[in-house]
Amino acid sequence: MSDEQLDLLPKGQPGRGTAGEKTRPVASLPPDLTADSSLAAAMTSFHGYMIRQGFSDNTVKAFQADLRLLTKYMAANKTVGQIGQSDLAQFLVWMKADRGVPCSPKSYARRLTTLKVFFGWLAEIGVLPNDPAAPLVHEPTTTPLPDILYDGQVAALLKATRDLLWASKPDARPYLLVTLVLQTGIKKGECVEIKKEHIDLSNPQAPVLYVRYEDPRRTLKERKLALGPNFTAAYRQYEREYKPKEYIFECTPRNLEYVLEDAAQLAGIEGGVSFEQLRWTCAVRDYRNGMAPEQLRQKLGLSYISWRETLPKIQKLARPAL
């Protein structure tokens, strides 16, 4: 469910609404970019667009590499306005069968996505009257479904970590960590960056987590997440025990992985428990409970590029057994 999973950007412009929702910058025509511009010039403007939209570094690099491959294939003097659907279809055939370099189904799907995002953007900002990549069809690729915790395992994990709150030597960290990720679905990297100031306990019955990013290119991923009424007491106990100064978890990400491994062992969960597993479990549980897909996308902090691949997996995992 990472932002390196690539997919299509929708045409709609979401507005500001529920907690965590962001308004995408309105697309505007870059100076001097027209249908007579070269692919290289359009690529430069597109690169700036991706940075402003908060695309991940891996996505930006991948899209730029794919477009350089398109530039290599097309005639040197061909403008973006002269590239039609048939040109793109021939490029895909060349890339898959005639280039002489293996092209895996995953790479093919990503490169097709690149074409759709790039030319869709050119059409959206008015450089092109129509999107030549719109009729191109994705070929379905099969990837394994992620592992999630069953309901019984979730209950066992919560009970095992909750019991530690009242043990002879109390330890609130396992319960706090498990409930935090299960409730919010945040990534490991986001978890270790939580500062004390990011936790709002002004309403103890409705505590809030603010997911923040220092990198200005990641501000679109910032969001406000509910923590649930059970969080407050556990957090206050954790503060008394661990006395964090700046970050909530003042340890390495690996140490937090050990905490999850020990909690899984206490709960009798074979194979352990990971951040990714808890994140997917959170997503599936929220979907089963009726959370709208767009709200769930925002909660998970996923870009539109990754959401198209992620949502079908969540839907499959949430579906009743046949």
C-alpha positions in Angstrom: 0.0 0.0 0.0 2.9 2.3 -0.5 3.1 5.4 -2.6 5.4 3.6 -4.9 2.4 1.6 -6.2 1.4 3.4 -9.3 -2.0 4.1 -10.8 -4.2 6.7 -12.4 -4.9 10.2 -11.1 -8.7 11.1 -11.3 -9.8 14.2 -13.0 -11.9 15.4 -10.1 -10.6 18.1 -7.7 -11.5 17.2 -4.1 -12.5 19.9 -1.8 -11.7 20.4 1.9 -14.1 18.5 4.1 -13.6 15.7 6.6 -10.5 15.6 8.8 -7.4 14.9 6.9 -8.8 16.0 3.5 -6.7 18.2 1.4 -7.5 20.5 -1.5 -5.3 19.8 -4.6 -3.8 22.9 -6.2 -5.8 24.1 -9.2 -4.0 23.1 -12.4 -2.7 26.1 -14.4 -1.0 26.4 -17.8 2.8 26.5 -17.4 4.3 29.5 -19.2 5.1 28.9 -22.8 3.8 25.3 -22.8 1.7 24.7 -25.9 0.7 21.8 -28.2 3.8 22.8 -30.3 6.1 22.2 -27.3 8.6 19.4 -27.4 8.3 16.3 -25.1 11.3 17.5 -23.2 9.7 20.9 -22.5 6.5 19.2 -21.4 8.4 16.8 -19.2 10.1 19.6 -17.4 6.8 21.3 -16.6 5.3 17.9 -15.6 8.2 17.3 -13.2 7.3 20.6 -11.4 3.6 19.5 -11.3 4.5 16.2 -9.7 6.6 17.9 -7.0 3.8 20.4 -6.2 1.3 17.6 -6.0 3.5 15.7 -3.5 4.3 12.6 -5.6 6.8 10.3 -3.8 10.4 10.5 -4.9 10.2 7.0 -6.4 7.1 7.9 -8.4 8.7 11.0 -9.8 11.9 9.2 -10.8 9.9 6.3 -12.4 7.6 8.6 -14.3 10.5 10.7 -15.6 12.4 7.5 -16.7 9.3 6.3 -18.5 8.9 9.6 -20.3 12.5 9.6 -21.3 11.9 6.2 -22.9 8.9 7.7 -24.8 11.1 10.5 -26.0 13.7 8.1 -27.2 11.1 6.2 -29.2 9.3 9.2 -30.8 10.8 11.2 -33.7 13.0 14.0 -32.4 11.0 16.8 -33.9 7.5 15.5 -32.8 5.6 17.8 -30.6 3.2 16.8 -27.9 0.3 17.9 -30.0 1.3 15.6 -32.8 1.3 12.5 -30.6 -1.9 10.5 -31.0 -3.5 7.4 -29.6 -1.9 5.2 -32.4 1.5 6.6 -31.6 1.2 5.6 -28.0 -0.3 2.2 -28.8 2.7 1.6 -31.1 5.1 2.7 -28.4 3.6 0.2 -26.0 3.9 -2.6 -28.6 7.6 -1.6 -29.2 8.3 -1.5 -25.5 6.8 -4.9 -24.8 7.8 -6.9 -27.9 10.3 -5.0 -30.1 12.6 -3.1 -27.9 14.8 -6.1 -27.1 14.8 -5.5 -23.4 12.5 -7.5 -21.1 9.5 -5.6 -19.8 7.7 -7.2 -16.9 3.9 -6.9 -16.5 4.5 -4.6 -13.5 6.8 -2.3 -15.5 4.4 -2.3 -18.5 1.5 -1.4 -16.2 3.4 1.4 -14.6 4.6 2.8 -18.0 1.0 2.8 -19.3 0.0 4.6 -16.1 2.7 7.2 -16.8 1.3 7.9 -20.2 -2.2 8.3 -18.8 -1.2 10.6 -16.0 1.1 12.7 -18.3 -1.2 13.1 -21.2 -4.2 13.4 -19.0 -2.5 16.3 -17.2 -1.7 18.0 -20.6 -5.4 17.7 -21.6 -6.6 18.9 -18.2 -4.5 22.2 -18.3 -5.6 22.9 -21.9 -2.3 22.1 -23.8 -4.1 19.3 -25.6 -7.7 19.4 -26.8 -8.1 15.7 -26.1 -6.2 13.0 -24.1 -4.6 10.5 -26.5 -3.9 8.1 -23.7 -7.4 7.9 -22.4 -8.5 5.0 -24.7 -5.5 2.8 -23.8 -6.6 -0.1 -21.6 -4.7 -1.5 -18.6 -4.0 -5.2 -18.7 -4.8 -6.7 -15.3 -1.8 -7.8 -13.2 -2.1 -10.3 -10.4 -0.4 -9.5 -7.1 -0.9 -11.5 -3.9 -3.2 -10.1 -1.3 -1.5 -8.7 1.8 -1.7 -10.5 5.2 -4.1 -9.2 7.8 -5.1 -10.2 11.3 -8.3 -12.1 11.7 -10.8 -10.8 14.2 -9.8 -13.4 16.8 -6.2 -12.5 16.4 -7.0 -8.8 16.9 -8.9 -9.6 20.1 -6.0 -11.8 21.3 -3.4 -9.1 20.6 -5.4 -6.4 22.3 -6.0 -8.6 25.4 -2.4 -9.6 25.6 -1.1 -6.0 25.5 -3.9 -4.7 27.7 -3.0 -7.2 30.4 0.5 -5.6 30.4 -1.1 -2.3 31.6 -1.8 -4.0 35.0 1.1 -6.4 35.2 3.3 -6.5 38.3 5.7 -4.5 36.2 3.3 -2.4 34.0 4.2 -1.6 30.5 1.9 0.6 28.4 4.0 0.8 25.3 2.8 -2.5 23.6 -0.9 -1.6 24.0 -0.3 2.0 23.0 1.6 1.0 19.9 -0.9 -1.7 18.8 -4.0 0.4 19.4 -2.4 3.5 17.7 -1.6 1.6 14.4 -4.8 -0.4 14.5 -6.9 2.7 14.9 -5.1 5.1 12.5 -3.5 2.8 9.9 -0.3 5.0 10.0 2.9 3.7 8.5 6.0 2.8 10.5 7.8 5.8 9.2 5.0 8.1 10.3 4.7 6.4 13.7 8.4 7.0 14.7 8.0 10.7 13.7 5.1 11.4 16.1 6.0 14.2 18.5 4.2 15.0 21.8 2.8 18.1 20.2 1.1 16.0 17.5 -1.2 14.4 20.1 -4.3 16.5 21.1 -5.9 15.3 24.4 -8.0 18.4 24.9 -11.1 16.2 24.7 -10.1 13.0 26.5 -13.0 11.1 25.0 -12.0 12.1 21.5 -8.2 12.3 21.3 -6.6 13.3 18.0 -3.4 12.6 16.2 -1.9 15.1 13.7 0.3 13.3 11.1 3.0 15.9 10.1 5.8 16.0 7.6 8.8 18.2 7.7 9.4 17.9 4.0 7.1 20.5 2.3 6.7 18.2 -0.7 4.8 15.8 1.6 2.3 18.3 3.1 -0.5 16.7 1.0 -0.1 13.6 3.2 -0.6 15.4 6.4 -3.9 14.6 8.1 -5.9 14.6 11.3 -6.9 11.2 12.7 -9.2 10.1 15.5 -7.6 7.9 18.2 -10.5 6.6 20.1 -11.5 7.0 23.8 -9.3 4.2 25.1 -6.2 5.9 23.9 -6.1 8.7 26.4 -5.6 6.6 29.6 -3.0 4.3 28.0 -1.1 7.3 26.7 -1.0 9.0 30.0 0.2 5.9 31.7 2.8 5.5 28.9 4.0 9.1 29.6 4.4 8.3 33.3 6.4 5.2 32.5 8.6 6.3 29.6 8.7 10.1 30.1 9.2 11.0 26.4 10.8 14.4 25.8 10.1 15.2 22.1 9.1 12.1 20.1 6.5 9.7 21.5 8.6 6.7 20.8 12.2 7.7 21.5 13.7 4.5 20.1 14.6 3.1 16.7 12.0 1.7 14.3 13.6 -1.7 14.8 12.9 -1.5 18.5 9.2 -1.0 17.8 9.2 -4.0 15.5 10.6 -6.0 18.5 7.7 -4.7 20.6 5.2 -6.0 18.0 7.0 -9.3 17.8 6.9 -9.8 21.6 3.2 -8.8 21.6 2.4 -11.3 18.9 4.2 -14.0 20.9 2.2 -13.2 24.0 -1.0 -13.4 21.9 -0.1 -16.7 20.4 0.0 -15.3 16.8 2.4 -17.4 14.7 4.5 -15.5 12.3 4.5 -12.3 14.3 2.8 -9.0 13.6 4.1 -6.2 11.5 3.3 -2.5 11.0 2.2 -3.3 7.4 -0.1 -6.0 8.7 -1.7 -3.8 11.2 -2.1 -1.0 8.6 -3.9 -3.3 6.2 -6.0 -4.7 9.1 -7.1 -1.2 10.0 -8.1 -0.4 6.4 -10.1 -3.6 6.0 -11.9 -3.1 9.3 -12.8 0.5 8.4 -14.1 -0.5 5.0 -16.2 -3.3 6.6 -17.6 -0.7 9.0 -18.8 1.4 6.2 -16.1 4.1 5.8 -16.4 5.7 2.3 -13.4 4.8 0.0 -12.4 8.5 -0.4 -12.4 9.0 3.3 -10.4 5.8 3.8 -7.8 6.9 1.1 -7.4 10.2 3.0 -7.1 8.4 6.4 -4.3 6.2 5.0 -2.5 9.1 3.5 -2.4 7.5 0.0 -2.0 9.3 -3.2 -4.5 8.8 -6.0 -1.7 7.0 -7.8 -1.6 4.2 -5.3 -5.3 4.1 -4.4 -6.5 2.3 -7.5 -4.4 -0.7 -6.8 -5.0 -0.6 -3.0 -8.8 -0.3 -2.9 -9.6 -3.6 -4.8 -7.3 -5.5 -2.4 -9.1 -4.0 0.6 -12.5 -4.8 -1.0 -11.4 -8.5 -1.6 -10.2 -8.8 1.9 -13.3 -7.3 3.4 -15.6 -9.5 1.2 -17.5 -12.3 3.0 -16.1 -15.8 2.5 -17.6 -17.7 -0.5 
